[in-house]
Amino acid sequence: MRSLIPQSYEASRERFRSSLARIALRWPSSRMEVHLIREGERDLSIDVLHAPATGQAQHMLVVTTGEHGIEGFVGSAVMELAMSEVLPALDPEATSLCLVHAINPWGMKHEQRTNAANVDLNRNFVMSWDSGERVNDGYRSLRSTFQPQGPMPSVRWNRLLLTGKMMSLAAAGKSGMLRQALLAGQYEEQAGLYYGGTEWQPETQVMRHLVDDCLKAAPHLVHVDLHTGYGPRNRMSVVNSELDPVPSTQWMKRIDYQNVVATTPLEFYRMEGDMIDYIYRKHAISTPTTPMYATCFEFGCLGDSLLAQIDSLWCAVANNRLRQHGAVSEDIADEVRRLWREAYCPSEPSWEEHAHSNALRAFRGILHDQGLIS
């Protein structure tokens, strides 16, 4: 199987921009919209392909990639796959498209999950910054574990040290507390993990306006956001918002896909400032009587065993430490970068093959359920 994963942000962006011509064959009014993240710097942009329906739009399909920059490489591959294998089944007379390449272009270019300000954009979609203090007591209590100081001293011994700490917490029945403390997001430590910021980031502002436009463009919105990292290896999870009223078990039957979870502590994890939650809340305010479904495809990379979760945590801690404090040698820095990339963009060909087959099945199941394909 030929790999669709691009080698760089620039190559991915070029491929996405060049797709306008083939989309325009069926959606003649298609256009590419370029949003520069910093005025005058054309090397980083959020690129949006708009393809208005040729008739009266009944549906709006939105597909987004790269909210967590480094995850955009797999997202780019799945977007390319969808253009070839999924979009041809849509009716251009009734369905409009909004395809977004690299919500976080800086993060994709530099292979980071966060943007240049170290903000995790999927913790930045809060409805209002005036709603009081956001305190994550769990993160505070584990700050020294999540944010060790000084240059990265080693890989092997550092991993063993963190594994020992995490196994001790697991033995005390606190692994769930650890997971929630980290992944929920925090708004105090700018140099820390899963930092949500103190204001909407430029990338978030672009997406907030885009969400508003898409909700108004057709009476029915379907949104798929592409992510990698968590969940069983070689299996993709369809991750629904806890705000979606339909239980996961019912969604499994509706879309004929067996790995569906909701963002609750029991099924996945709960977070603040999530983009999909934001879309549900905006929909409830602006177009509450129209149907909508928004979800996330999460491609599992390291696995979901306890040891795999510990390894994922170590990668996050080590990468952030390298970014903030450097490493004692370039060999250690290179090894941290290699392991970090594998945690979000595995190099094994069979992994990509599974990702493709899972994505196609879920796409087709969702679009059939939502009435976009027969």
C-alpha positions in Angstrom: 0.0 0.0 0.0 1.3 3.4 -0.9 1.7 5.7 2.1 -0.4 8.8 2.0 1.3 10.4 5.1 3.2 13.5 3.9 6.8 14.1 4.9 6.4 17.7 5.9 3.8 20.4 6.6 4.7 22.1 3.3 4.2 19.0 1.3 0.9 18.4 3.0 -0.3 21.9 2.4 0.7 21.8 -1.3 -1.2 18.5 -1.8 -4.3 19.9 -0.1 -4.2 23.1 -2.2 -3.8 21.2 -5.4 -6.9 19.2 -4.6 -9.1 22.2 -5.4 -9.0 21.4 -9.1 -10.4 17.9 -8.7 -13.1 19.0 -6.2 -14.1 21.7 -8.6 -15.0 19.1 -11.2 -18.1 18.2 -9.2 -18.5 21.4 -7.1 -17.7 24.1 -9.7 -17.9 27.0 -7.3 -15.1 25.6 -5.1 -12.6 28.0 -3.7 -9.5 27.9 -1.4 -9.4 30.3 1.5 -6.1 31.0 3.2 -5.9 32.3 6.7 -2.5 33.6 7.8 -1.7 33.0 11.4 0.7 35.9 11.6 0.1 38.9 9.3 2.7 38.9 6.5 4.1 35.4 7.3 2.9 33.3 4.4 4.7 30.2 5.5 2.0 29.3 8.0 -1.7 29.2 7.2 -4.9 27.5 7.9 -6.2 26.5 4.4 -9.9 26.0 3.9 -11.5 24.4 0.8 -15.1 25.6 0.4 -17.3 23.7 -2.0 -20.8 25.1 -2.1 -23.6 22.8 -3.2 -24.6 23.2 -6.9 -28.3 23.4 -5.8 -30.2 24.1 -2.6 -27.8 22.9 0.2 -29.4 20.3 2.5 -26.2 19.2 4.2 -22.8 20.7 5.2 -19.9 18.2 5.6 -17.0 19.6 7.5 -13.7 17.7 7.9 -10.9 19.2 9.9 -7.3 18.2 10.5 -4.2 19.2 12.5 -5.8 20.8 15.6 -3.0 19.1 17.4 -0.3 20.0 14.9 1.8 16.8 14.7 -1.5 14.8 14.4 -2.0 16.6 11.1 0.2 14.2 9.2 -2.2 11.3 9.7 -5.1 13.7 9.3 -3.7 14.8 5.9 -3.5 11.1 4.8 -7.1 10.5 5.9 -8.3 13.7 4.2 -6.6 12.6 1.0 -8.2 9.1 1.3 -11.7 10.7 1.9 -11.3 12.9 -1.2 -10.6 9.8 -3.3 -12.9 7.2 -1.7 -15.7 9.0 0.2 -16.5 12.4 -1.4 -17.3 10.9 -4.9 -20.3 9.2 -3.2 -21.9 12.5 -2.2 -24.5 14.4 -4.1 -23.0 17.9 -5.0 -26.4 19.3 -5.6 -27.5 18.8 -2.0 -24.2 18.7 -0.1 -21.7 21.5 0.6 -18.1 20.8 1.8 -15.8 22.6 4.1 -12.4 20.9 4.3 -9.8 22.4 6.7 -6.1 21.7 6.5 -4.0 22.2 9.6 -5.9 24.2 12.2 -2.5 24.4 14.0 0.0 25.0 11.2 2.9 26.0 13.5 2.4 22.8 15.5 2.3 20.7 12.3 5.4 22.3 10.9 7.4 21.9 14.1 5.8 18.5 15.1 4.2 19.8 18.3 0.7 19.3 19.6 0.5 22.9 20.8 0.8 26.2 18.9 3.7 28.6 19.1 2.4 29.9 22.5 2.3 26.3 23.9 -1.5 26.4 23.9 -3.4 23.2 23.3 -6.0 24.4 20.9 -8.4 21.7 21.9 -8.5 23.2 25.4 -8.9 26.7 24.1 -12.5 26.5 22.7 -14.1 27.8 25.9 -17.4 29.7 25.5 -16.3 32.7 27.5 -13.1 33.7 29.4 -15.3 35.6 31.9 -16.7 32.5 33.6 -14.5 32.4 36.6 -11.2 30.8 37.6 -10.3 27.5 36.0 -8.4 25.3 38.5 -7.1 21.8 37.9 -6.2 20.6 41.4 -5.1 17.2 40.1 -2.5 18.8 37.8 -1.3 21.1 40.6 -0.7 18.1 42.8 1.3 16.3 40.1 3.1 19.3 38.7 6.6 18.1 39.5 5.9 14.9 37.7 4.4 16.6 34.6 6.9 19.4 34.5 10.4 18.2 35.6 13.0 20.9 35.5 16.4 21.0 33.7 17.7 19.5 30.4 16.6 16.0 29.5 19.3 13.8 31.1 18.5 10.4 29.5 15.9 8.4 27.7 16.1 4.9 29.2 16.5 5.8 32.8 14.1 8.7 32.6 11.4 6.4 31.2 12.0 3.8 34.0 11.8 6.5 36.6 8.4 7.8 35.4 7.1 4.2 34.9 7.9 3.5 38.6 6.0 6.6 39.7 3.0 5.8 37.5 2.9 2.1 38.6 2.9 3.3 42.2 -0.2 5.5 41.5 -1.9 2.6 39.6 -1.2 0.3 42.6 -2.9 2.8 44.8 -5.9 2.9 42.5 -5.1 6.5 41.2 -4.4 5.9 37.5 -7.8 7.3 36.6 -7.2 10.4 38.7 -3.8 10.8 37.0 -5.4 10.5 33.5 -8.1 13.1 34.2 -5.7 15.5 36.0 -3.5 15.6 32.8 -5.9 15.3 29.9 -8.7 17.5 31.2 -6.6 20.6 30.5 -5.1 23.2 32.8 -5.0 27.0 32.6 -2.3 28.1 35.0 1.1 26.6 33.8 2.0 28.2 30.5 5.0 26.0 30.1 3.1 22.9 31.1 1.2 20.1 29.4 -2.4 20.6 28.0 -2.3 24.3 28.7 -5.5 25.9 27.5 -4.4 29.5 27.5 -6.0 32.7 28.9 -7.6 34.0 25.7 -8.7 32.7 22.3 -5.7 32.0 20.1 -5.6 33.2 16.5 -6.2 29.7 15.2 -9.2 29.3 17.5 -10.6 32.6 16.3 -10.4 31.4 12.7 -12.3 28.3 13.6 -14.9 30.1 15.7 -15.9 32.2 12.7 -15.8 29.2 10.4 -18.1 27.2 12.7 -20.6 30.1 12.7 -20.6 30.2 8.9 -21.0 26.5 8.5 -23.9 26.3 11.0 -25.8 28.8 8.9 -24.8 27.4 5.5 -27.2 24.4 5.5 -30.0 23.0 7.6 -27.9 20.0 8.5 -24.2 19.9 9.7 -22.0 16.9 9.9 -18.4 17.5 11.2 -15.6 15.0 11.5 -12.4 16.1 13.3 -9.3 13.9 12.8 -6.9 13.1 15.7 -4.3 10.5 16.6 -2.8 9.3 19.9 -5.2 7.6 22.3 -7.0 4.4 22.2 -6.3 0.8 21.1 -3.4 0.5 18.7 -4.5 -0.3 15.1 -8.0 0.7 16.0 -9.7 4.0 15.4 -12.2 5.3 18.0 -15.2 7.4 17.1 -15.2 9.9 20.0 -18.5 11.7 20.5 -19.1 14.7 22.7 -20.7 14.1 26.0 -23.2 16.7 24.9 -24.5 14.3 22.2 -27.7 12.8 23.6 -27.4 9.4 21.8 -25.6 6.6 23.8 -22.4 5.2 22.4 -24.0 1.7 22.1 -26.7 3.1 19.9 -24.2 4.9 17.7 -22.3 1.6 17.2 -25.5 0.1 15.7 -26.4 3.1 13.7 -23.0 3.5 11.9 -22.0 -0.2 12.0 -18.8 0.6 13.8 -17.9 -1.1 17.1 -15.5 1.3 18.7 -17.6 4.4 19.7 -17.0 6.3 23.0 -18.1 9.5 24.5 -16.0 12.1 26.3 -16.9 11.0 29.8 -14.5 9.8 32.5 -16.1 6.3 32.2 -15.7 5.9 28.4 -12.8 8.2 27.4 -12.0 11.3 29.4 -13.6 14.7 30.0 -11.9 17.9 28.9 -12.6 21.6 29.0 -12.3 23.8 25.9 -12.9 21.0 23.4 -13.8 22.1 19.8 -16.5 19.5 19.3 -18.2 20.5 22.6 -18.0 24.1 21.4 -19.8 23.3 18.2 -22.6 21.6 20.1 -23.0 24.6 22.4 -23.0 27.1 19.5 -25.5 25.0 17.7 -27.8 25.0 20.7 -27.6 28.9 20.7 -27.8 29.7 17.0 -29.6 26.9 15.2 -31.2 24.6 17.9 -34.0 23.2 15.8 -31.8 21.9 13.0 -30.1 18.4 13.1 -26.4 18.2 13.7 -23.7 15.6 14.4 -20.1 16.4 15.2 -17.5 13.8 16.2 -13.8 13.0 16.3 -11.8 10.1 14.8 -9.1 9.2 17.2 -6.5 6.8 15.7 -4.8 4.8 18.5 -1.0 4.8 18.2 0.8 3.3 21.3 -2.2 1.4 22.7 -4.5 1.5 25.7 -2.8 -0.9 28.1 -1.5 0.6 31.4 2.1 0.4 30.1 1.2 2.0 26.8 -0.6 4.8 28.6 2.5 5.4 30.8 4.6 5.4 27.7 2.3 8.0 26.1 2.6 10.1 29.2 6.4 9.8 29.2 6.5 11.0 25.6 4.4 14.1 26.5 6.5 14.9 29.5 9.8 14.3 27.7 8.9 16.3 24.6 7.7 19.2 26.7 10.9 19.1 28.8 13.0 19.1 25.6 11.0 22.1 24.3 11.3 24.1 27.5 14.8 23.0 28.8 16.6 21.2 26.0 18.6 18.0 26.5 22.2 17.2 27.7 23.1 15.9 24.2 21.7 16.0 20.7 21.5 12.2 20.6 19.1 12.3 23.5 17.1 15.1 21.8 16.9 13.1 18.6 15.6 10.0 20.4 13.0 12.0 22.2 11.8 13.5 18.9 11.7 10.1 17.3 9.6 8.5 20.1 7.4 11.5 20.2 6.6 11.3 16.5 5.9 7.5 16.8 3.3 8.4 19.5 1.2 10.4 17.0 2.4 9.2 13.6 3.5 5.6 13.6 5.9 4.6 10.8 4.7 1.0 10.6 3.0 0.5 7.2 0.4 -1.9 8.7 -0.7 0.7 11.2 -1.5 3.1 8.3 -3.4 0.3 6.5 -5.6 -0.2 9.6 -6.1 3.5 9.9 -7.3 3.7 6.3 -9.7 0.8 6.6 -11.2 2.0 9.9 -11.6 5.6 8.6 -13.4 4.5 5.5 -15.8 2.3 7.4 -16.6 5.0 9.9 -17.0 7.7 7.3 -19.3 5.6 5.2 -21.3 4.5 8.3 -21.8 8.1 9.5 -22.6 9.6 6.1 -25.2 6.8 5.5 -26.7 7.3 8.9 -26.9 11.1 8.4 -28.5 10.8 5.0 -25.5 12.1 2.9 -25.0 8.8 1.0 -27.4 6.0 0.3 
